[in-house]
Structures are given as structure tokens and as C-alpha cells.
Amino acid sequence: MRLKGKTALVTGAGGPMGSAIAKRFAQEGASLILTDISQRRLQESVAETEAALTEGARLYSERGSVLVREEAASVVENGTREAGEIDILMNIVGGVRSAQLFEPFLTMSEQRWDETMALNLKGNFHLVQLVAPGMLERKYGRIVNIASIIFAGAEGQVDYGAAKAAVASMTRSLALEFAPHVTVNCMSPATIKTSVIERLSEEEKRQWREKTVLKRFGEREEIASAALFLASDDSSYMTGEIMSVAGGVWPAL
Ligand SMILES: NC(=O)c1ccc[n+]([C@@H]2O[C@H](COP(=O)([O-])OP(=O)(O)OC[C@H]3O[C@@H](n4cnc5c(N)ncnc54)[C@H](O)[C@@H]3O)[C@@H](O)[C@H]2O)c1
């Protein structure tokens, strides 16, 4: 078991990726602190994760928005008390809130811009500030963020690409600030079977599937495998890295 004795905080734990990561980490021996803005999704994930916990491991869950400092702080404080000092921080919350995934820049509303920046960055800002001091004090920590290959540039997603480029940059800068005991790395996924894929039309799905080198969408468990690698000591000589988990797909530029 690769996370025996460790405690991991997973944000967006009710989503497809967050729940797969929580379950996988539980199977690997971790105690977990799970949070999500949706109580229903969080409860479903808690039930799955609880069933996977190993002996002696603990689980604490709390509904809240990572964008709100007090709510993020409450999760960290209560979670630490109930499940132990945080060794691993998985910043999973992100995406585009608008029902329309792709929006040309010239018609993009200021509201969408602000929401996308906040959803992808603000939670990371709060949680890293709340969790990293303890990691630095205990001289151990793994922080894993989620960007997207869209950070390399994509039509109709100027907001999302810019926000994820900022997540990637934040990862690299924090890796420098927190070295040598706390590592900060980032997954850069695409075309994983989640709500993002469900929001595409059949034609868009076909086009994206064809764009991947592996000619298929990724399973959420495949993100969990990459997450486990970055969260465990298997990645002990890596920091500041942006690791694609995207079936080989890469944007046009
Ligand atoms: N699906 C993909 O192929 C893909 C590709 C690249 C990057 N990503 C990134 O992966 C991450 C997870 O993607 P997903 O498809 O599983 O997302 P999702 O939107 O399906 O799930 C995210 C979860 O976060 C929760 N959430 C939303 N706002 C929150 C808030 N303010 N506070 C707490 N919880 C909140 C939601 O309730 C949901 O359960 C995102 O950062 C996304 O940008 C996904």
C-alpha cells in the first residue's frame, strides 16, 4: 500500500475525478478528508470511499466551497482533527461553469471570465495557504494541482486555457518556494470521461476521440493512477512538473 499512514485532502471529491482519486487513495491505505460544494455528490463519494478504507484509516467529509476562505479553512481545521495532519493536497476543483463549453473570446462575458478564473485558481490559493504551512513545518508534503492540455491554447476556451496556464505556472513557482521537503506537481488531463465529455455533441465527441493518439477517451481510474503516482513517494524526485494524462492528444499550437 503506497499511502499507508498518510492523510489526503481531496477537493471536488464528489466529481468523477475526485471520487475516483478518493477511492484509489483509500485502497492504498490513506485517511481522507473529502470536500465538495454538492452535498449529494459528496455523500455518494463518501459511501464509495468508506467501503475502500483499510484498517486504521479515517475519513472526514464536509460540504463547502473552496472559493470561500472560511469554508476551506473549516474543512482543513475539522479534517485535520478528525483524519490527521494533511500530507497530501489534491486540488481537483476546476472547469468551466457555463453550459456552453466553447465561447469565442469576442463575445465572452466578463462574468464568465471572472467565474472561470475563480473556479480554477481561487480554491488552490486558499487551500495551499491553509495546508502548506503544516507540511513545511513537518518537512513533508505532496501538493497536486490539475491543469488541462488546453493551457497550450485552444479556440473558444481563452478563459479556461488562461486559467489552467496560471495553475501550471502556480505549480512551478510553488515548487520553488516549498522545496526541498514539499513537492508540487500538476496533472494536465484531456478527454477523460467526465461531465465535460457528456456536454459535447456526438460530432464533437467523435472529433475529440479521433484526436487522441490512443483513439479512445480516458477512464477516471486512469487519472486516479496518475494522481496516486504524484501523491506517493514514487514521484519523490519530481517537483514543478506538468504531467499530461491525455491519451497523447495535444492542441493545435
Ligand atoms: N474531464 C476532463 O477531461 C478534464 C480535462 C482537463 C482538466 N480537467 C480538470 O479536472 C478537474 C476535475 O474535472 P471533472 O470533470 O471531474 O469536474 P466536474 O466538474 O465533473 O467535478 C468537479 C467537482 O467539483 C465540485 N465543485 C465545483 N465547484 C466547487 C467549489 N467551489 N467548491 C468545492 N467543490 C466544487 C463539483 O460539485 C464537482 O463535484 C477540473 O479541474 C477540470 O478542469 C478535466
The ligand as an SDF file (V2000), in Angstrom:
LIG
                    3D

 44 48  0  0  0  0  0  0  0  0999 V2000
  -12.7030   15.9920  -17.8290 N   0  0  0  0  0  0  0  0  0  0  0  0
  -11.5860   16.2360  -18.4720 C   0  0  0  0  0  0  0  0  0  0  0  0
  -11.2520   15.6150  -19.4910 O   0  0  0  0  0  0  0  0  0  0  0  0
  -10.6580   17.2860  -17.9430 C   0  0  0  0  0  0  0  0  0  0  0  0
   -9.6300   17.7260  -18.7720 C   0  0  0  0  0  0  0  0  0  0  0  0
   -8.7550   18.6490  -18.2910 C   0  0  0  0  0  0  0  0  0  0  0  0
   -8.8640   19.1110  -16.9980 C   0  0  0  0  0  0  0  0  0  0  0  0
   -9.8760   18.6960  -16.2150 N   0  0  0  0  0  0  0  0  0  0  0  0
   -9.9440   19.2430  -14.8680 C   0  0  0  0  0  0  0  0  0  0  0  0
  -10.1320   18.1870  -13.9390 O   0  0  0  0  0  0  0  0  0  0  0  0
  -10.8160   18.6690  -12.7890 C   0  0  0  0  0  0  0  0  0  0  0  0
  -11.9960   17.7820  -12.4570 C   0  0  0  0  0  0  0  0  0  0  0  0
  -12.7610   17.6210  -13.5890 O   0  0  0  0  0  0  0  0  0  0  0  0
  -14.1560   16.8920  -13.5650 P   0  0  0  0  0  0  0  0  0  0  0  0
  -14.5560   16.7360  -14.9810 O   0  0  0  0  0  0  0  0  0  0  0  0
  -14.0910   15.7130  -12.6560 O   0  0  0  0  0  0  0  0  0  0  0  0
  -15.0210   18.0790  -12.9420 O   0  0  0  0  0  0  0  0  0  0  0  0
  -16.5430   18.1150  -12.5140 P   0  0  0  0  0  0  0  0  0  0  0  0
  -16.9970   19.4950  -12.7780 O   0  0  0  0  0  0  0  0  0  0  0  0
  -17.3290   16.9870  -13.0740 O   0  0  0  0  0  0  0  0  0  0  0  0
  -16.4100   17.8620  -10.9510 O   0  0  0  0  0  0  0  0  0  0  0  0
  -15.8270   18.7900  -10.1170 C   0  0  0  0  0  0  0  0  0  0  0  0
  -16.4230   18.6690   -8.7160 C   0  0  0  0  0  0  0  0  0  0  0  0
  -16.0680   19.8610   -8.0420 O   0  0  0  0  0  0  0  0  0  0  0  0
  -17.2020   20.3400   -7.3320 C   0  0  0  0  0  0  0  0  0  0  0  0
  -17.1060   21.7870   -7.1790 N   0  0  0  0  0  0  0  0  0  0  0  0
  -17.3990   22.7380   -8.0910 C   0  0  0  0  0  0  0  0  0  0  0  0
  -17.2180   23.9530   -7.5720 N   0  0  0  0  0  0  0  0  0  0  0  0
  -16.7770   23.7610   -6.3010 C   0  0  0  0  0  0  0  0  0  0  0  0
  -16.4060   24.6320   -5.2570 C   0  0  0  0  0  0  0  0  0  0  0  0
  -16.4500   25.9640   -5.4130 N   0  0  0  0  0  0  0  0  0  0  0  0
  -16.0010   24.1040   -4.0810 N   0  0  0  0  0  0  0  0  0  0  0  0
  -15.9660   22.7620   -3.8970 C   0  0  0  0  0  0  0  0  0  0  0  0
  -16.3140   21.8830   -4.8550 N   0  0  0  0  0  0  0  0  0  0  0  0
  -16.7050   22.3770   -6.0470 C   0  0  0  0  0  0  0  0  0  0  0  0
  -18.4020   19.9200   -8.1430 C   0  0  0  0  0  0  0  0  0  0  0  0
  -19.5710   19.8390   -7.3420 O   0  0  0  0  0  0  0  0  0  0  0  0
  -17.9570   18.5690   -8.6900 C   0  0  0  0  0  0  0  0  0  0  0  0
  -18.3730   17.5050   -7.8420 O   0  0  0  0  0  0  0  0  0  0  0  0
  -11.1820   20.1220  -13.1120 C   0  0  0  0  0  0  0  0  0  0  0  0
  -10.2160   20.9660  -12.5350 O   0  0  0  0  0  0  0  0  0  0  0  0
  -11.1030   20.1720  -14.6150 C   0  0  0  0  0  0  0  0  0  0  0  0
  -10.8450   21.4760  -15.0850 O   0  0  0  0  0  0  0  0  0  0  0  0
  -10.7900   17.8040  -16.6750 C   0  0  0  0  0  0  0  0  0  0  0  0
  1  2  1  0
  2  3  2  0
  2  4  1  0
  4  5  1  0
  4 44  2  0
  5  6  2  0
  6  7  1  0
  7  8  2  0
  8  9  1  0
  8 44  1  0
  9 10  1  0
  9 42  1  0
 10 11  1  0
 11 12  1  0
 11 40  1  0
 12 13  1  0
 13 14  1  0
 14 15  2  0
 14 16  1  0
 14 17  1  0
 17 18  1  0
 18 19  2  0
 18 20  1  0
 18 21  1  0
 21 22  1  0
 22 23  1  0
 23 24  1  0
 23 38  1  0
 24 25  1  0
 25 26  1  0
 25 36  1  0
 26 27  1  0
 26 35  1  0
 27 28  2  0
 28 29  1  0
 29 30  1  0
 29 35  2  0
 30 31  1  0
 30 32  2  0
 32 33  1  0
 33 34  2  0
 34 35  1  0
 36 37  1  0
 36 38  1  0
 38 39  1  0
 40 41  1  0
 40 42  1  0
 42 43  1  0
M  CHG  2   8   1  16  -1
M  END
$$$$
